[in-house]
Amino acid sequence: MPQAEPFYNDLDLSLAEARKLIDGGAKDRRHSSHHPVVATIGKDGLPRQRVMILRALDWERRLIRFHTDWRTEKVEELASNGAASVLIYEPESKVQLRLSGKAAVQTTGSAVDAAWNEATLFARRCYLAETAPGTLSDNPQSGLPLWVEGRAPSDEEVAPARENFAILLFEFNQIEWLYLANKGHRRARWNWNSADHGWIGNWLVP
Ligand SMILES: Cc1cc2nc3c(=O)[nH]c(=O)nc-3n(C[C@H](O)[C@H](O)[C@H](O)COP(=O)(O)O)c2cc1C
């Protein structure tokens, strides 16, 4: 019988593993956690999901940073209802993580400037889109000006795109863990306790 993973029956180690998975997504672009599904509540009250690239994890502040164009619908949605959820599935570790909390968008400030400066020219190019993402179009198009299609812009060329760039900060106060194993799955949930400044965890029936 193979040895169980050290976290299998240990809540603290499962939480540490969850943290490792989220952090792996921020550090390694080949990691499945690098592109989680982010859900918000639409203006019609219905759930809306999309894939986003996980840029950074700040575990102490329970913050995940994403990048987006402030003209996208999710930004307006979050302004009227900040509730958000992030779903990660890591097939290699057979772990599903469901994080719940709230998200807010920032377009100015040192954190936004730093994120913009860190981004590659190709990544910054997306924000050159001339009309808002999601705008109806009579023809198939990338939204980008023709002169920059198929190539990276220079620093100077991409500078005006800064005004479309935003960071989306997701603050989570609940983490749900599901680990799939032949010998029996494991499910747990932790809630952030701000009074004690710590996570309170419980096992759940998978
Ligand atoms: C692999 C992948 C990565 C993506 N990364 C981002 C991202 O980091 N930020 C973003 O705003 N949209 C990203 N998108 C596009 C979104 O999924 C979505 O289509 C877009 O943000 C518009 O969503 P909205 O209308 O819900 O605002 C990505 C899509 C894919 C398939």
The ligand as an SDF file (V2000), in Angstrom:
LIG
                    3D

 31 33  0  0  0  0  0  0  0  0999 V2000
   -5.8910   31.5110  -21.1090 C   0  0  0  0  0  0  0  0  0  0  0  0
   -6.6680   32.7790  -20.9220 C   0  0  0  0  0  0  0  0  0  0  0  0
   -6.1490   33.7700  -20.1340 C   0  0  0  0  0  0  0  0  0  0  0  0
   -6.8430   34.9630  -19.9450 C   0  0  0  0  0  0  0  0  0  0  0  0
   -6.3210   35.9070  -19.1070 N   0  0  0  0  0  0  0  0  0  0  0  0
   -7.0210   37.0320  -18.8460 C   0  0  0  0  0  0  0  0  0  0  0  0
   -6.5340   37.9840  -17.8840 C   0  0  0  0  0  0  0  0  0  0  0  0
   -5.4880   37.8020  -17.2690 O   0  0  0  0  0  0  0  0  0  0  0  0
   -7.2800   39.0950  -17.6900 N   0  0  0  0  0  0  0  0  0  0  0  0
   -8.4560   39.3200  -18.3340 C   0  0  0  0  0  0  0  0  0  0  0  0
   -9.0780   40.3530  -18.0770 O   0  0  0  0  0  0  0  0  0  0  0  0
   -8.9500   38.4390  -19.2320 N   0  0  0  0  0  0  0  0  0  0  0  0
   -8.2600   37.2970  -19.4970 C   0  0  0  0  0  0  0  0  0  0  0  0
   -8.7460   36.3780  -20.4000 N   0  0  0  0  0  0  0  0  0  0  0  0
   -9.9920   36.6900  -21.1170 C   0  0  0  0  0  0  0  0  0  0  0  0
  -11.1820   36.4580  -20.1920 C   0  0  0  0  0  0  0  0  0  0  0  0
  -11.3890   35.0540  -20.0360 O   0  0  0  0  0  0  0  0  0  0  0  0
  -12.4670   37.1340  -20.7030 C   0  0  0  0  0  0  0  0  0  0  0  0
  -12.8030   36.6420  -21.9630 O   0  0  0  0  0  0  0  0  0  0  0  0
  -12.3200   38.6580  -20.7740 C   0  0  0  0  0  0  0  0  0  0  0  0
  -11.6160   39.1540  -19.6400 O   0  0  0  0  0  0  0  0  0  0  0  0
  -13.6890   39.3370  -20.8240 C   0  0  0  0  0  0  0  0  0  0  0  0
  -14.4040   38.9490  -19.6900 O   0  0  0  0  0  0  0  0  0  0  0  0
  -15.6280   39.7790  -19.0750 P   0  0  0  0  0  0  0  0  0  0  0  0
  -16.4960   40.1790  -20.2340 O   0  0  0  0  0  0  0  0  0  0  0  0
  -16.2740   38.8170  -18.1650 O   0  0  0  0  0  0  0  0  0  0  0  0
  -15.0670   40.9630  -18.3690 O   0  0  0  0  0  0  0  0  0  0  0  0
   -8.0850   35.1680  -20.5910 C   0  0  0  0  0  0  0  0  0  0  0  0
   -8.6090   34.1440  -21.3750 C   0  0  0  0  0  0  0  0  0  0  0  0
   -7.9120   32.9800  -21.5390 C   0  0  0  0  0  0  0  0  0  0  0  0
   -8.5270   31.9010  -22.3840 C   0  0  0  0  0  0  0  0  0  0  0  0
  1  2  1  0
  2  3  1  0
  2 30  2  0
  3  4  2  0
  4  5  1  0
  4 28  1  0
  5  6  2  0
  6  7  1  0
  6 13  1  0
  7  8  2  0
  7  9  1  0
  9 10  1  0
 10 11  2  0
 10 12  1  0
 12 13  2  0
 13 14  1  0
 14 15  1  0
 14 28  1  0
 15 16  1  0
 16 17  1  0
 16 18  1  0
 18 19  1  0
 18 20  1  0
 20 21  1  0
 20 22  1  0
 22 23  1  0
 23 24  1  0
 24 25  2  0
 24 26  1  0
 24 27  1  0
 28 29  2  0
 29 30  1  0
 30 31  1  0
M  END
$$$$
